[in-house]
């Protein structure tokens, strides 16, 4: 799920690049004026920046939540391992795995 979101963002940015390249090509072919391409490039780049900013904020929030969640899980694992290695009665280690 996470990879798909990052892939979608990359695809979105490649698509903006394609739009900009197509406008340059159309200018070179004499279809669009230099002024029009320049103006629309500014508009396109602003739109890209706004979209990227909004997405980056959401990604940051999601990654922060994941960091907290998985950090808590890791702490529980470490605590469990610490308990498993804690000495018990008569100096024997407490362990969940039967000793042979």
C-alpha positions as CSV (number, residue, x, y, z in Angstrom):
1,X,0.0,0.0,0.0
2,X,2.8,2.4,0.9
3,X,4.8,1.6,-2.2
4,X,1.8,2.3,-4.4
5,X,1.4,5.8,-2.9
6,X,5.0,6.7,-3.5
7,X,4.8,5.2,-7.0
8,X,1.7,7.3,-7.7
9,X,3.5,10.4,-6.6
10,X,6.5,9.5,-8.9
11,X,4.0,8.9,-11.8
12,X,2.3,12.2,-11.1
13,X,5.7,14.1,-11.3
14,X,6.7,12.2,-14.5
15,X,3.4,13.3,-16.0
16,X,4.0,16.9,-15.2
17,X,7.4,16.5,-16.8
18,X,5.7,15.0,-19.9
19,X,3.3,18.0,-20.1
20,X,6.2,20.4,-19.9
21,X,8.2,18.6,-22.5
22,X,5.1,18.4,-24.8
23,X,4.6,22.1,-24.6
24,X,8.3,22.7,-25.5
25,X,7.9,20.4,-28.5
26,X,4.8,22.2,-29.6
27,X,6.6,25.5,-29.3
28,X,9.5,24.1,-31.4
29,X,7.0,23.0,-34.0
30,X,5.5,26.5,-34.1
31,X,2.2,25.5,-32.5
32,X,2.6,27.4,-29.2
33,X,4.3,30.8,-28.6
34,X,7.3,31.1,-26.3
35,X,5.3,33.5,-24.1
36,X,2.4,31.0,-23.8
37,X,4.8,28.1,-23.0
38,X,6.7,30.2,-20.4
39,X,3.5,31.3,-18.7
40,X,2.0,27.8,-18.7
41,X,5.2,26.4,-17.4
42,X,5.0,28.7,-14.3
43,X,1.3,27.7,-13.8
44,X,2.2,24.0,-14.2
45,X,5.2,24.1,-11.8
46,X,3.1,25.9,-9.2
47,X,0.4,23.3,-9.5
48,X,3.0,20.5,-9.2
49,X,4.5,22.2,-6.1
50,X,1.1,22.6,-4.4
51,X,0.2,19.0,-5.1
52,X,3.6,17.7,-4.0
53,X,3.5,19.8,-0.8
54,X,0.0,18.5,0.1
55,X,1.1,14.9,-0.5
56,X,4.4,15.3,1.3
57,X,2.5,16.6,4.3
58,X,0.3,13.6,4.3
59,X,3.2,11.3,3.8
60,X,5.1,12.9,6.7
61,X,2.1,12.4,9.0
62,X,1.7,8.8,7.9
63,X,5.4,8.1,8.3
64,X,5.4,9.7,11.8
65,X,2.4,7.5,12.8
66,X,4.2,4.4,11.4
67,X,7.4,5.3,13.2
68,X,5.5,5.6,16.5
69,X,3.5,2.4,16.0
70,X,6.5,0.3,15.0
71,X,8.7,1.9,17.6
72,X,6.2,0.7,20.3
73,X,6.1,-2.8,18.7
74,X,9.9,-2.9,18.8
75,X,10.0,-1.8,22.4
76,X,7.6,-4.7,23.3
77,X,9.8,-7.1,21.5
78,X,12.9,-5.9,23.3
79,X,11.1,-6.1,26.6
80,X,10.0,-9.6,25.9
81,X,13.5,-10.6,25.0
82,X,14.8,-9.0,28.2
83,X,12.2,-11.1,30.2
84,X,13.3,-14.2,28.4
85,X,16.9,-13.7,29.4
86,X,16.1,-12.7,33.1
87,X,17.5,-15.2,35.6
88,X,14.9,-17.0,37.7
89,X,15.0,-19.4,40.7
90,X,18.3,-21.2,41.3
91,X,20.2,-19.1,38.7
92,X,18.5,-20.7,35.6
93,X,17.4,-18.3,32.9
94,X,13.7,-17.9,32.3
95,X,13.0,-18.9,28.7
96,X,10.0,-19.7,26.6
97,X,12.0,-22.3,24.6
98,X,12.4,-25.7,26.4
99,X,15.9,-26.5,27.3
100,X,17.4,-29.9,26.2
